[in-house]
Amino acid sequence: MRTLVLKMVQEGVLSSENANKMLSMKKGVDPLWRALQKGMIDEKKLAKFYEKDGYPVIYDEGRGPMSDDFFTRFFTPDVIARHLAVPISFKKESRDIIVGFVNAALIPNIKESILKIFPEFNTTFFHIPYSIFKKMVAKHFLFDIDKFTSVISQMELSGELFGDKATTVSMVKKKLSEVAEQVFMLEVEEDGSVVFKEENMTSRFPLKSLPTFKDCFQRGYMEIVPGDNINSLSHTEKILLFTNIGIKKDDRIIIISANEEKKTFFLILNPKAPRDQIEYIIK
């Protein structure tokens, strides 16, 4: 993000003063989106900047995003808000995807997320100006992104969204508990140990003793029904799940990363909400 901002300053799209403000913004709302909302960046200048940088620009809302339900289901409101991107075209035969974006700094993240679901697809990016992007997500995804970012901003001001790490994690855990039977914490330490935190007990396990969990720690998300995966669980994992937590074989478990560094995870027992809602609570 810093490289893109400095390039904007050099090209006269952004003043040095506003650049410093952007780089010091909190992470709840994307800094570029917030700068566009506040009039710190002119969307027409930004479009010209991206054109000069080699990106095509969509200047007309047109018919909007493509209608391939299989692909558009990937673009849930939380994904749109986090990546500031929407689908434009999906060509299965040629293995090509066209995505509209607002912030070029997020393109590596968008590519990574798409390739997890559509490996070996080529992704081409078009810039969509701020005002057109808002209309497209409202019309075709029934998502008021301005209202969403306003709510996030208010949470920032009230301190609900950002606080010290312990307070933030505790708040997220509380919200997850409202949509699941139980929620536990797992932390991967620098030395490779995995710390499991219950209400009144903290246990520590060597990472190599948790091979199934280790796969999740690398991917950031895993969903299992222990009874269906009993043969792949290690002895330690069976103790953790069946003895420490006391789950039943037909219980449903989600292990999901709580941060970008993939060092803190939530273990969620029998969630009552879909994956996108759980990810929205966490992110």
C-alpha positions in Angstrom: 0.0 0.0 0.0 2.8 2.4 0.9 4.4 2.0 -2.6 1.1 2.7 -4.3 0.5 5.8 -2.2 3.9 7.2 -2.8 3.5 6.6 -6.6 0.2 8.5 -6.4 1.9 11.5 -4.7 4.6 11.5 -7.5 1.8 11.5 -10.2 -0.1 14.3 -8.5 -3.1 12.2 -7.6 -2.6 12.6 -3.9 -1.0 15.3 -1.8 1.8 14.5 0.6 -0.4 15.6 3.6 -3.2 13.3 2.6 -0.8 10.5 1.9 0.5 10.7 5.4 -3.1 10.6 6.7 -3.9 7.6 4.6 -0.9 5.6 5.8 -1.7 6.3 9.4 -5.4 5.2 9.1 -6.7 2.2 11.0 -7.4 -1.0 9.1 -11.1 -1.4 9.6 -12.0 0.4 6.4 -9.6 0.4 3.4 -7.5 3.6 3.4 -8.0 4.2 -0.3 -11.7 3.8 0.0 -11.8 6.1 3.0 -9.7 8.7 1.1 -12.2 8.5 -1.8 -15.1 8.9 0.6 -13.5 12.0 2.2 -12.6 13.6 -1.1 -8.9 13.3 -0.5 -8.6 11.6 -3.9 -10.5 12.5 -7.1 -11.8 9.3 -8.7 -11.3 10.7 -12.2 -7.6 11.4 -11.4 -7.3 7.9 -9.9 -8.8 6.3 -13.0 -6.3 8.2 -15.2 -3.5 7.1 -12.9 -4.5 3.4 -13.3 -4.9 3.8 -17.1 -1.4 5.2 -17.2 -0.3 2.2 -15.1 -1.7 -0.2 -17.7 -5.1 -1.1 -16.3 -8.2 -0.8 -18.4 -11.0 1.3 -16.7 -14.7 0.7 -16.7 -16.4 4.1 -17.1 -20.0 3.0 -17.5 -22.0 0.8 -15.1 -23.5 -1.0 -18.1 -25.2 -4.3 -17.3 -23.0 -4.9 -14.4 -21.2 -8.1 -13.2 -21.6 -11.4 -15.0 -24.3 -13.8 -14.1 -22.3 -17.0 -13.5 -23.8 -18.0 -10.1 -20.9 -20.5 -9.5 -18.4 -17.7 -9.6 -20.4 -14.8 -8.1 -21.1 -16.8 -5.0 -17.5 -16.2 -4.1 -18.1 -12.5 -3.9 -20.0 -12.2 -0.6 -20.4 -8.8 1.0 -17.5 -9.3 3.3 -15.2 -10.3 0.3 -16.4 -7.2 -1.6 -15.7 -4.9 1.3 -12.3 -6.5 2.2 -11.0 -6.7 -1.4 -13.0 -3.9 -3.0 -13.5 -6.1 -6.1 -16.4 -7.5 -8.1 -16.6 -10.1 -10.9 -16.9 -8.9 -14.5 -16.4 -12.0 -16.6 -15.8 -15.8 -16.1 -14.8 -17.9 -19.1 -14.5 -21.5 -18.0 -13.4 -22.8 -21.4 -10.4 -20.4 -21.7 -9.8 -20.5 -17.9 -9.9 -16.7 -17.7 -11.4 -14.4 -15.1 -11.9 -10.6 -15.3 -12.3 -8.8 -12.0 -13.1 -5.1 -11.4 -11.1 -3.5 -8.6 -10.8 -0.2 -6.7 -7.5 -0.4 -4.9 -4.6 -1.9 -6.9 -2.7 -2.6 -3.6 -5.2 -5.3 -2.9 -4.7 -7.2 -6.2 -2.2 -9.8 -4.8 -4.8 -10.6 -2.1 -7.6 -10.9 -4.6 -5.5 -13.2 -6.8 -4.6 -15.4 -3.9 -8.2 -15.7 -2.7 -9.5 -16.6 -6.2 -6.7 -19.1 -7.0 -7.6 -21.0 -3.9 -11.0 -21.8 -5.5 -10.1 -21.5 -9.2 -6.5 -22.8 -9.5 -4.7 -22.3 -12.8 -7.1 -19.6 -13.9 -5.7 -16.4 -15.4 -7.0 -13.2 -13.8 -7.3 -9.9 -15.6 -8.1 -6.7 -13.7 -10.1 -3.6 -14.7 -10.3 -0.5 -12.5 -13.8 0.6 -11.5 -14.2 4.2 -10.3 -15.5 4.7 -6.8 -19.0 6.0 -7.7 -19.7 3.3 -10.3 -18.4 0.5 -8.0 -20.9 1.6 -5.3 -23.8 1.4 -7.8 -22.7 -2.0 -9.1 -22.5 -3.6 -5.6 -25.8 -2.1 -4.6 -27.6 -3.1 -7.8 -26.2 -6.6 -8.4 -25.2 -7.7 -4.9 -27.8 -5.8 -2.8 -24.9 -4.5 -0.7 -24.7 -0.9 0.5 -21.0 -0.5 1.0 -21.2 3.1 2.1 -23.5 2.1 5.0 -21.2 -0.8 5.8 -18.1 1.3 6.0 -20.0 3.9 8.0 -20.9 1.3 10.6 -17.2 0.1 10.8 -16.0 3.7 11.2 -18.4 4.2 14.1 -17.1 1.0 15.7 -13.6 2.4 15.4 -14.6 5.7 17.1 -16.3 3.9 19.9 -13.3 1.6 20.4 -15.4 -1.5 19.8 -13.5 -2.4 16.6 -10.0 -1.7 17.9 -8.5 -2.0 21.3 -5.7 -3.9 22.8 -5.3 -7.5 21.4 -6.8 -9.3 24.4 -9.9 -7.1 24.4 -10.4 -7.5 20.6 -10.0 -11.3 20.7 -12.4 -11.5 23.7 -15.0 -9.5 21.8 -14.7 -11.7 18.7 -14.9 -14.8 20.8 -18.1 -13.5 22.5 -19.7 -12.8 19.1 -18.8 -16.3 17.8 -20.3 -17.8 20.9 -23.6 -16.4 19.9 -23.6 -18.5 16.7 -22.0 -21.7 18.0 -22.2 -24.1 20.9 -18.7 -23.5 22.1 -15.6 -21.5 21.0 -12.0 -22.2 22.0 -8.7 -20.5 21.3 -5.6 -22.1 19.7 -2.3 -20.1 19.4 0.8 -21.2 17.4 3.9 -20.0 19.2 7.3 -19.1 17.6 8.9 -22.4 18.8 6.2 -24.5 17.1 4.1 -25.2 20.2 0.3 -25.0 20.0 -1.4 -23.6 23.0 -5.0 -24.6 23.6 -7.0 -22.4 25.9 -10.1 -23.5 27.8 -12.0 -21.6 30.4 -9.9 -22.8 33.3 -7.0 -24.6 31.7 -4.2 -24.0 29.2 -2.6 -26.9 27.5 0.5 -26.9 25.2 1.1 -29.5 22.4 4.0 -29.9 20.0 2.9 -28.9 16.5 4.1 -32.1 15.0 1.6 -34.0 17.2 -1.3 -32.2 15.5 -0.9 -33.1 11.8 -4.6 -32.5 10.8 -4.6 -29.2 12.6 -1.2 -28.3 11.1 -2.8 -28.4 7.6 -5.5 -26.0 8.8 -2.8 -23.7 10.3 -1.2 -23.4 6.8 -4.5 -22.9 4.9 -6.3 -20.8 7.5 -9.6 -22.7 7.5 -10.7 -26.3 8.0 -14.0 -27.9 8.6 -14.3 -31.5 9.9 -16.7 -34.0 11.4 -14.4 -36.0 13.7 -16.2 -39.3 13.3 -15.7 -39.1 9.5 -12.0 -38.3 9.9 -11.2 -40.6 12.8 -8.5 -42.5 10.9 -6.6 -39.3 10.0 -6.6 -37.8 13.5 -3.4 -38.3 15.5 -3.5 -39.7 19.1 -2.9 -36.2 20.5 -5.7 -34.8 18.3 -8.1 -37.4 19.6 -7.2 -36.5 23.2 -7.7 -32.8 22.5 -11.0 -33.2 20.8 -12.7 -36.1 22.6 -11.1 -35.8 26.1 -10.3 -32.1 26.6 -13.3 -30.7 24.7 -15.6 -33.7 25.1 -17.0 -33.6 21.6 -19.2 -36.4 20.0 -18.2 -38.1 16.7 -21.0 -36.4 14.7 -20.2 -32.9 16.0 -19.1 -30.3 13.4 -15.9 -28.4 14.0 -14.4 -25.4 12.2 -10.9 -24.2 12.8 -10.3 -20.7 11.4 -7.5 -18.2 11.5 -8.2 -15.1 13.6 -5.4 -13.0 12.0 -3.4 -12.5 8.9 -0.2 -13.9 10.5 -2.1 -17.2 11.1 -0.8 -17.5 14.7 -4.2 -17.3 16.5 -7.1 -19.6 15.6 -10.7 -20.2 16.8 -11.9 -23.7 17.2 -15.7 -23.5 16.7 -18.0 -26.3 17.8 -21.3 -26.9 15.9 -21.6 -23.4 14.3 -25.1 -22.2 13.5 -23.9 -19.6 10.9 -22.5 -20.1 7.4 -18.8 -19.7 6.7 -19.1 -16.1 5.3 -20.8 -14.9 8.4 -18.2 -16.4 10.6 -15.4 -14.9 8.5 -17.2 -11.5 8.7 -17.3 -11.7 12.5 -13.6 -12.5 12.6 -12.3 -10.1 9.9 
